[in-house]
Amino acid sequence: MTDGSSPLLDDLLAALERDSSKSQPLLQDPSQVDSELGRDLLDVICMQFLAIGEALKRFERQWPGLLQAEFPSVDWKGAMGFRDVIAHQYFDLDSEQVLLICEQSLPQRIAAVRALRQSQ
């Protein structure tokens, strides 16, 4: 990896951590999804997933295959693809699916990006 990765990884980690933080109230009480606050939180979460997907696509263009080689158990393509789903099918999103991704995928991605930053 060459210079220039640190700001991108910093932005990526910030978005991942923000999603993790913002999803906690909804994961603890899924009934909040139908409230105005719950919908606002979902909007924030989805916006961050857009940013995450864009950052991952940019990272992949600059360092092709690095993420998959270093962290093969993480579904990086799925993360990039989810950005496209949000961008093009926003009104068809299932809030349960979004929260499932937050619960099951974010911790692994956060750990991977932290490890990558530390290895620089």
CORDAZI-V868826 format. One record per residue. N is the residue number from 1. RES is the residue in one letter. SS is DSSP state (~ for helix, > for strand, _ for the rest). OMEGA is omega in whole degrees, 0 to 359 (* if undefined). Layout:
[[N:RES:SS:OMEGA] [N:RES:SS:OMEGA]]
This chain:
[[1:M:_:183] [2:T:_:177] [3:D:_:179] [4:G:_:182] [5:S:~:186] [6:S:~:178] [7:P:~:179] [8:L:~:178] [9:L:~:177] [10:D:~:179] [11:D:~:180] [12:L:~:180] [13:L:~:179] [14:A:~:180] [15:A:~:178] [16:L:~:180] [17:E:~:177] [18:R:~:177] [19:D:~:179] [20:S:~:180] [21:S:~:184] [22:K:~:181] [23:S:~:185] [24:Q:~:180] [25:P:~:181] [26:L:~:176] [27:L:~:179] [28:Q:~:180] [29:D:_:183] [30:P:~:179] [31:S:~:178] [32:Q:~:182] [33:V:~:183] [34:D:~:178] [35:S:_:178] [36:E:~:178] [37:L:~:179] [38:G:~:178] [39:R:~:176] [40:D:~:178] [41:L:~:178] [42:L:~:177] [43:D:~:179] [44:V:~:180] [45:I:~:181] [46:C:~:178] [47:M:~:178] [48:Q:~:176] [49:F:~:174] [50:L:~:180] [51:A:~:178] [52:I:~:180] [53:G:~:178] [54:E:~:180] [55:A:~:179] [56:L:~:178] [57:K:~:179] [58:R:~:178] [59:F:~:181] [60:E:~:177] [61:R:~:183] [62:Q:~:181] [63:W:_:185] [64:P:_:174] [65:G:_:184] [66:L:~:182] [67:L:~:181] [68:Q:~:180] [69:A:~:183] [70:E:~:185] [71:F:_:186] [72:P:_:181] [73:S:_:180] [74:V:_:180] [75:D:_:181] [76:W:~:179] [77:K:~:177] [78:G:~:179] [79:A:~:178] [80:M:~:180] [81:G:~:179] [82:F:~:175] [83:R:~:180] [84:D:~:178] [85:V:~:180] [86:I:~:183] [87:A:~:188] [88:H:~:182] [89:Q:_:188] [90:Y:~:185] [91:F:~:178] [92:D:~:182] [93:L:_:176] [94:D:_:184] [95:S:~:178] [96:E:~:179] [97:Q:~:178] [98:V:~:181] [99:L:~:176] [100:L:~:177] [101:I:~:178] [102:C:~:184] [103:E:~:189] [104:Q:~:187] [105:S:~:185] [106:L:~:182] [107:P:~:180] [108:Q:~:180] [109:R:~:178] [110:I:~:180] [111:A:~:181] [112:A:~:181] [113:V:~:176] [114:R:~:180] [115:A:~:180] [116:L:~:178] [117:R:~:181] [118:Q:~:183] [119:S:_:182] [120:Q:_:*]]
